[in-house]
Amino acid sequence: MTRTNTDLAPLVPVDNLAERAVLGAIMDSAEVYSAALEANLTADSFFFEDHRRIFQTMLDLSEAGVPVDSITILDRLGGNDFLAALIADLVSGCVPVVSHTLAHVQILKRKARLRHLLNLSGWLDKSVGDPRADPDEIEREARIMLDEAKGVL
């Protein structure tokens, strides 16, 4: 039996429920939003592009002095039906409790760090396969990338 690349591909570390819970709670509570920022949540903490876009929009709104809520986010993003449904779904059933959201933020940050390490492993795999590879250079760059992974949390 021949194995394909998809057989060997690891699952990407992601927690869709935690991403959705954090976004919904932030939209529902300014206190939760502040706590998430203090915990160093960034757009890169989110795996899904729509979630990254929504969070980046939250940051942009806040920087502009505009309240962060589902209406202002939807307005800033253009208000199409897909986004309206997504945002309504994020807010529906959310738990805007700081302690819960901070636990979810830690999950997102851990998953983001694992994704960073997964990217590093792919880079290492490709780098060592280069016939002109310099082990010292690869090791130096890998150490830099590992240090960056520590910064993700």
N, C-alpha and C positions, 0 to 999 in steps of 0.2 A: 504494500500500500504506500503510495506517495503522499507525503504531507505537503500542504500548501502553506503559503505565508499566513493565511487567515487561521490555519490550525495552530500556528505558533504564536500568533498575536495575543498578547495578554489583554485582559479587560482593562479599560481605562478607569482609573480610580475617580469615581464621581458619586455624589449623593443628590439625586434630583429632588427628593423630598426635603432635604435640609436647605438646598438652594431656594426652593419655593417658599419654605417656611420663613426663612430670613427675609426675603424680599417682601412677602406679605406683611410680616410684623413691622418692618421698617415703614412701609406705606401707611400703616395704621397707627404708628406711634413715633413722635419726635424723640421721645426718651430712648426708645429702642434704637433709632437711627444714630443718635449720639453715642450710645454704648457700643454699637457695631464699629463706628469709626475709631473710637478709643481702643478697640481691640485690633486695630489695624486691618480691618477688612478692606480689600481692594477689588476692583473689577476682575483682576486675574484670579481671584479666589473662586470665581464661578467658571464652570466648564461650558455650559450652554451659551451660545452666542446671544440669544434673546435675553438671557439673564444678565450677561455682561453688559449688554446695551442698556437694559433697564437700570442697573446699578450705576453705570457711568452717567446716565441721565439724572439720577438722584444726586450724584456728586455735583454735576453741572448746575442743577437747579439750586442746590444749597449754596454753592459759591456765588450764584447770582442774587441770593437773598430771597428766592422764591420758595414758598413752603413745599415740602416734599410730600405728596399724596398721590393717590391713583389718578385724580383728575389732571393735576399739573404734569404728571409724567406722561400720560396719554396725549395731552395737548402738545407737549414738547416733541414727542415721537411721531406726531403726525396723525394719530387717532384712527388708524385703519381698523377694520372689524377684527382681524386676527389679534392685533395687540390689545384691543379693547377686551376681547374674550380672555386672553392670557392674563391681563392685569386683574380683571374681575375674579378670575379663578385663583390668582395668587392671594388676593385679599380675603376671599371666602374661606371661612374656617381657620384663619390664622390665629396664632396665640401671641399677642403683643406683650409678652412678659420678658423683661430684660434678661433674667437668669436663663430662661429657656432659649432665647435667641442667642445669647453668648455661648451656650453649649453648642448650638447649631453652627455658629460662626467658627468655633474650634474644629468642628467636623469639616467644614469647607476648607479651612486653612490646611488641615492635615491632608485632605485629598489633593489640594493644589500642590503641596510639597511632594506628594507621591507622583503626581503627573510630571513635575519637574524632574524628579529622579528617573522616571520612565523615559523622558526625552533624553536625559543624559546617557542612559543605557543604550538607546538607539544610536546616539552620536558616537559612543565608544565602539559599538559593534562596527559601524561604518569606518571609523578612524583606524582601527587596528587591521582592517581588511585592505587598507591602502598599501601597496607594495613599497612605497617610499616612506612609510610611517616611521616617525622618530618616537620611540617609547618615552623618552624624557619629556618631549614636547606634549605628547598626549597626556602624560601623567600631570604635568603642570596645568594644562587646560582643564583636566578633569577635577583637579583640586579647586580651581577657581569656580567651576560650575557647582561643585559640592557646597562650597561656601555660599554661593547664591541660593542654593536650595535651603540652607539653614535660615536665610533671610526671608523666605516665603512665609515662614511661621512667625 
